[in-house]
Structure formats: C-alpha cells, structure tokens
C-alpha cells in the first residue's frame, strides 16, 4: 500500500525527473512514444516498489534504470533490430535489475543528462514543425504535462491537443529530424519556439493548471536552469536574456505567493520582505542588458512589466500607468486575448475602472477564453472595486466553477463570501 510519504516522493520525482528520464530514453532508443510509455511504467513501478523497498537514494537514476529495462524488453519483443537492441543494452543498462547502488556510471553524468534535455527542446523546436506543435510536444515530453494541462495552456479542447501531439511526433519520424542541439548558425531560427517552451514550462510551475498546490517549484527551477543554458549558448540574443530575466523576476515572489496555511496571496497583499532580492537584482541586471541591444521583443516587455512590480516598495507605489503602456506595446507585438485581459487590469488599476471593465466585456465573446477562469475572476475583482457587490458575486461564482486548481478555487470562494455571494453548491464542486 502506498503511504502518503511515498506518494509525495513519487510526485516530487515525477516533477523533477520526468524530463530527464524521457530525454535520455529518446536519445538511446530514438522512439518518442516508447520513451514516454516506459517512463510512465517506471513511475507506476515506483508506486509498487518504494513502499516495500524504501525510496531510493537516487530516485532519478532508479527511474531511468527501470524505464530503460522496460524499453529493452519492448525492443526485444518487437524485434526492432539486433543492432538497436545491442546498442540499447550496451549503452543504457548492462544489468536487468533496478538496484540503485549498482547503477552504471552513465546516470552520474549530470552534464550529459542536461544536454539530453537541451537536445529534446531543440528537436521539438525544429522549424519544419508548426510552432504550436513544437511547444506542446516539448511540454509533454520534457515537463511531463498531461494533454489536458497543455490544452488549457493553449486554450484549446483536449482532443484537439491530442491530435496535435500525435501529428507532431509523426512528422519528426517522417522527416528524420535529428535529435541534437543545432550548430550555432541554425540557433536563431529555433529561438522563438525554444523560448515559448521554456516560458510555458515556467508558467505551469508558477501557477499549476491542476492539483492541490499552486506552485510546482521543480518545473520553475528546470525552466530557469535551461534558460540559463540557452542564454549562455546565445549570449547576444536579447529575447533569450529577457526571458531569463522575466522568469527570475516572477520566481522571486514565490515565497510570498502562498501563506503558511497553503492559501493564495495576491500580488497586492504579498509581504514584499519575503521576495528574493538576489533574484530580483539579477533579473533587473539581465533586463537592462537586453534592453541596451535595442531589439525589444515580447519577453523583454513582459520582464519590464515584472520589473515595475519588483521596484515598487509597496502595492500603492506600483506605476500602473507605465504597466498599462507596456501592455499596450506588448499587445502590438503579441496580439492575444490574455495580454488584452492583463492590460484591462492595468488600465483599471491606473484609475479608470470603467475602461478596464469595457475591455473585459469586449473579451466575453472570444471563444479562446470560454473556459479561462481569469476572465471572470478579473471581471469580478473590478466589479468589487467599483462597489457592485451583486454583479461581482455572480462573476466570482462563474470563476469558481472554472478554477483549475484547488488553491485558486479556495481563494475565489473566499472572495465570493466577502461580497456576500452564496456558497451553496459551490463548495462541493457543483
């Protein structure tokens, strides 16, 4: 029987090790579906074995070994070729058991594993693939996001996303796209896709799209670590610098975003003394370095918005007019209903609530936001600030029903109660 402690250990290993396991198996076997299936089997085996044997000293190595064994068994049964089988046996697992104390030295090669993850990102972001397919496949293979989670990130139905993932994998196989980090002269054409992958991965960690916890710190750390590696590979690419700055500035607030009771704390209410000043200072330095190159792109603009919050000594000191202006520039470069929704908040917070609400109302018919809970949550918050408690309660009720995580749901329920709304039927998930 799986104990809560073991379940937490498996969950933590999934968040931290999934991408490493899958990336290593893809390099060794060349089969994306096989890598994902065997990785999943390894985590299932962990749920069976760890309650009995204990959590291994090196969970990632244990999982990679078990997944490698599964891959070898599959290759043997499928008889995909003696040469591929021999290579997999020789390079991945010279033994059949999952004894973490007898692991081959391969699994201590941290740099090699990190290289695997960069190879995975760049393979997924090959220019022959459609941009959305590149991002979605990497989030699935590297970050371990479910198809449903990725669909929510793209604001599309789950079935649509499943087909997109299948088509993208098929195209990689049909086109013979190599599993590698490309040479320097080919890096620029992959930049947009790679940055989109890293930032969506970070966002899933920053605000989990499902589950009981708001923050998946392992995903954030992975995205930042890979962002640093990319920035080192492309030291003169301003958007790579800007994306790293953006992630650091957001990540600096992680300790203040959730209370000791596990409840969400909004930016306005956060204790800024708990923000990580080291990360803020690094983020601001990186942003300044990127802007000096005078090639301003979307990530630099988003980092500049985050910097406005980071520089404000209190919520009241926030320069919302500057933020609204930056969102207007961002919307020109990256037209998106989510960007427009954020601009609505900035406009309202700068003093014109009616104008902010008008922007929100204009987004109501956008099908891409049909299931996006923050549209209704934003409407509710602006109506509350205007003093329209009845309309705010109705909007909060709609937002609660759409909230993807328990933490956000509980926060919205508390707001609903503040404006006098009814909790009947909502607390039970109706």
N, C-alpha and C positions, 0 to 999 in steps of 0.2 A: 504493500500500500504506500502510495506517495504521500510523504509528510509535507506540511506547509513549508518547512525549511528547504527540503529537496526541490519542491515546486519552484520556490524562489530562486534556487541555484540554477535550475534548468532555464527558467525565464531569463535570468541575467546572462547565462551563457548564450542563449539564443540572440539576445540583443547585441552582445559583444562579439560573438564568434561566427554567426551565420555567414556573413560575407567572406570571412577568411576561409571557412570550410568550402563554400561553393566555389570561390575563385581558385583555390588550389586544385579542386577536383576538375574544374573546367580545363585548367592548364594541363593536367595529367591525362585526361581522357578525351578532351575536345567535344564532349557531349553535354550541352546545357541542361537538357531535361534530366539526364541521368544524374548530373551533379546535384540538382535541386532535390530530386526524389531520394537520393541516397543520403543527402544531408538531413532531410526530414526524417528518414528512418533512423538515423543516428540519434536524433533528439528523442524520438519515441523509445529507442533502446535505453537512453539515459533515464527516462522516467521509470523504466522497468528495473534497471540495474543499480542506479545510485541509492535507492532506499535500502538495498541489501548490502552493497559493497562500499557505500560511502561516496561522497563527492570526490572525484579525483583531484590530485594536486594541480594538474594542468588540464582543466576541462576542454580547452580548445584542441589540444593535442589528442586527447581521448576521443573527442567527437570526430576529428579528422581521420583518425585511425579506423574507427568503426565505419564511417562513411566510405572510406577507401576500401575496406573489406567488402562492403555491400556492392560497391562499383565493380570490384574484381569478380565477385560472384555473378553479377548481372552480365558482365562481358563474357565470362566463361559460358554461362548458359545460352547467351545469344550467339556465341561463336562468331564474334565480330572480327576475328582475325588473330592469328597467333602472335603476330608482331606487336599489335597494340596491347594484347594481354600481357605478353612478356615485358613490355616497357612499363605497363602499369604495376605489375608485380615487383619489378626490379626497382622502380623509382619511388613508388608510393608506399608499399607495405611488404617488406620481406617476411612478415610473420602474419599469423592469422588471428591472434587474439588481440584484445584491447587493453593490455596491461600498460598503464601509463608510465610505469617505471622502466619499461623495456622499449620505449619509443625510439624509432630511428632518429638520428640527429637532424633529419630534414625539418622536423617540427620545431626545432630551436632556431631556425633561420628566420628571424623576425623580418629582416630586410627583404628576404625572398617573398614572404607572405605579403608584406606591404606592396611589393612590386606586382604580385598577383592581383591585388585589388586595383591598382592603377591600370594594369592590363585590361582588367574587366571593364572598368569605366571607359577606357578609350576604344575598346572593341565595340561596346554598346553604342558609343557615340560616333561611329563611323559615318561619314557624310552620305553613304549610299542608303542609310536608313532614314525614315521620316523622323523629324525631331521629337515628336511626342512618343514615338515608339522607342527611341533611344533612351529617353528619360525613364519611361515606365519600366523597361526591361532591366535597367540598372537598379532601380529601386526594388524590384522584385529579387534580382539575383544577388545584389550586394547588401542591401539593407534588410532583406527578408520581409518586406512589407507584403501583406496579403493583397490579392487582386482587388478586394473591396476597399482597402485603405488607399491604394493607388488611384482607384476610380474616384474616391472622394477628393483626393488632391487635385485631380484633373476636372472635377465637376462633371463626370460622365457616368452613365449606368455601368454597373459591374460587368454585365455581359459584353458591352462594347469594349471595355478594357481587356477582358479575357481574350477576345478575338484579336485585339491589337498586339498583345503579348505573343500570341501564337504566330501571327504573321511575321513579327519582327524576328523571332527565333528562326523561322523557316527561311527568311531572307539571308540571315547570317550564314546558314548552312549552304544555301543555294549559290550565294555569291562567293563563298570561300573566304569570307572576311577574316584576316589573321588576328590571332589573339596576342596583341602586343601593344606596347607604348610606341606610337609612331615616331619617325625621325623628326628632328627639330623643325624642318621646313614644312611639315604637314600639321604641326600642332595648331596653328591659328584656325584652320577650318573646323577643328573639333571643339574649340573653346566654348562656344555658346552652349552646346549640348552638355559638356562636362560640368560647366558652372551650374546649369539648370539642375543636373543630377545632384550635385553637392548641396545646393541650397534647398532643394525639396527634401533631401535626406535630413538636413539640419532641421528644417521646419517640422518634419514628422517627430523628431526628437524633442524639439522645443515645445510643441503643442500636439501631443499624441492624438491621432484621429480616432482612437478607440481605447477601451480598457479603463482601469481604475486609477491610473496615475497620469498627471498632466505632462510630466517631463520624462523622456527616455534619454537620460544623460549619455548613455553609451553611444547612441546614434549621433548626438551633438558632437561628442568628442571625436568620433570617427570622421564626421564631415569636416571638422576643423583640422584634424591631422592630415587628411587627404587634401584639403585646401592649402595647407602649408606646403605639401609636396608639389602640388601643381604650381603654386606661386614661385617656388624655387626653380622649377623647370622653365617657367616663363616670367622671369623677374621684371621684364619691361612691359608686361601686359596689364594695363590699368584696371580692366574689369576683374582679372584674377586677384589683384591686390584689393580691389573694392569689395569683392565677395568675401574674402577672408576678414576684412575689417568689419563688414556687416555681421558676419557670424559671431565674431568676438564681442561686438557691442551688444548684441542680443543676449549672448550667453552670459555676459557679465551680470545680468539681472536674475540668474536662475535661483539663487539662494533666497531672494526676496519675493519670488512669484508664488510660493506655496507656504502656507503657515505651518506651525508645528502640528496643527490638527489635520494637515493634509488638504486644507481648503485653499481655493484660488484667491490670490490677492491681486487686484488690478494694478496697472502701472500707476494710476493716480494715487493709490493707497499704499504703495510699497514703501518700506523703510529703506531709503537710499543709502543709509550707512551699511547695508548688507550687500550693496553692489560691489563687484570685484573691480577695484580701481586699477589693478595691474592690467587686466584685460581691456578696460576702457582706454587706458593710456596707450596700449599697443594698437587698439583699433583706431584711435584718433590719429596716431602717427602714420599708420598704413593708409588711412583715408587721405591725409594731407599729401602723402607721397603719390597716390594715384591721381589726385586732382591736379597736381603740378604738371602732369603729362598732357593736360588739356584735351583729353579724349573722353569726355564724360558719357558714361553709359548707365543703364538701369541699376546695376549693383552699386555703383558709386552714389547714385541719387538716393537709393534706399539706405546706404550707410550714412549719408549726410542727414537723413531724417532721424536715424537712430542716434546720431551724434547730437542732434538738438536735444533729445531726451537725456543723453548722458551728461551733457554740460549743464543742464538745469539743476540748480541746487534743491529745488522743490517742485512739486507739480504746478504750483502757481507761477513759477518762474519760466515755465515752458513757453517758447516762442512759437505759438500755434500759427501765426501768420506766415512765418518762414516755412513751417512744415506744410501748410496748405499750398504755398507756392512751389515747394519741391514736389509735392504730389501732382500738381498740375503739369510740371515738366516731365515727371515720370510717366504720366498718362499719355503724353505725346509720343514718348519713346516706346512704351509698352502698354498699348490700349488693353484694358482688362476691367471687367466689372468689379473685381476685388480691389484694384487700385482706385477706382472711382468711389467705391464704398469707403475706403480709408480717407480719401480726400473729403468726403462728406463729413466725417468725424472731425477732421482738422478745421474745416470751414466753420462747423458749429462751435467747436471749442475756441476758435478765434473770435467768437462773439455773435455769429449770425446763425442761430439755431434753425430759423425758418429756411434759410438757404440750404443748410445741411440736410434738413428733412426733405426738401424738394429733390435733392439729388438722390436720396434714398428711395423716395417714391418713384422716381424715374427708373430705378433699377428693378422695380417689383415685377415687371413683365419679362425680365431676362430669364430664359429657360435655364441658363447655366447656374443661376443662383436659386433654383427652385427648392433644393434641399440644403442650402447653405445657411446654417443656423445663425451665422453672424449678421446676416441681413436683418433678420427680425430682432436679434439682440441689440443691434445698433439702433434700429428704429425705436425699440423700447427705451433704450437709455436716453436718446434725445427727447422723446416724449416725456420721460420722467423729469429731465432737466427743465423742460418747458412748463412743467406743472400739470400736465394732462395725465393724471393717475389712471383713469379708466382705460384710455387708449394704450397706455404703457403696459398695463396688466395684460391686456389682450395680446399685445406683441410678445411679452415675456412668455405667455402660455404657448404661443406658437414656437418660440425659440427653444423652450424646454423640450418640446416633443422632437425637435430636430437635433438637439445637442449630441455630439458623437461620443463624448467621454463622461464618466460619472462625475469627475471633478467639476467640469463645466456645467453639467446638469444641476449639481447641488448649488453652485453659485447662482445660477439663474433662478432656481427655486427660492433662494433667499431674497433675491431682488424682487421676485414676484410677490413674496409675502410683505416686503417693505411698502409696495404700492397698493396693498390691500387686495391683491388677487387671491383667487381660490386655489387651494392645493388639491382639491377633490379630484381624484382620478389621475393626478399627475405624479404623485409620489410613488405610486405603484408601477409607473411606466406606461400608463394608458396613453 
